Amino acid sequence: QASGEDPELGRAAGVAVHRVLQLWDLQDREALRCVSKEILSGVVAQFSVTELDLRVAVEEILGDLLESGLAEEMQNLEVVGREIPFECAYQGVLVRGVIDLLAKRGTEWVIVDFKTDRVAGAELGAWTQRYVPQMGSYAQAVKSSLGLDAPPKCELWALRAGKILPLEPSAACLDF
């Protein structure tokens, strides 16, 4: 979050953006700018934010996504699933999560995790590392579910920064 930004609004915007991307038909990029009232109302009901503030925040994030070329990159993927819930056991602990996007890029499997945080420049490296364990559990779940020989590629898509940040989950994260 940027300094001074309302954390509740940031979380709400993240939920709304994920919902928009889940429902996007991958055809009309400009349709991303038209956030439905139903999505906004559903998110407002879960958070202490106004619909107007949420609309402004979501439209800003989606505008950044469109200007950066990430929407075009998403269109170029062979999308296999979006918002895929999973659970698996790791060292006797049940791990649950939701994979934002599972896709193929050519012959390569890719897990994409959308992030709506405000990060840029020198912050990106340390910020990215926070997600290594999370993406490791996603990679292991996909590897074992699909019977892959190797884990899929893992990418954080920093929507506000307009960047795709590859992640290499450590061997410890993949040792299920």
Number of C-alpha atoms within 10 A of each C-alpha: 13 10 7 6 10 12 12 12 20 20 17 22 28 21 18 24 25 20 18 21 19 15 11 13 12 17 11 11 16 11 13 23 16 12 17 13 11 9 15 23 14 13 22 20 12 10 14 11 17 14 16 11 12 23 18 11 19 27 17 15 23 25 16 18 23 19 13 16 14 19 22 15 11 16 15 14 16 15 16 12 13 19 16 12 11 15 13 18 12 14 9 8 8 9 15 15 16 13 22 19 21 22 21 16 14 10 8 10 22 23 24 22 24 19 17 23 18 17 18 14 7 8 10 15 12 9 13 16 13 10 15 18 16 17 26 24 24 30 25 22 24 21 17 14 11 10 10 12 8 12 23 22 19 23 21 19 19 24 25 21 19 18 17 17 15 14 16 17 22 12 9 9 18 18 11 15
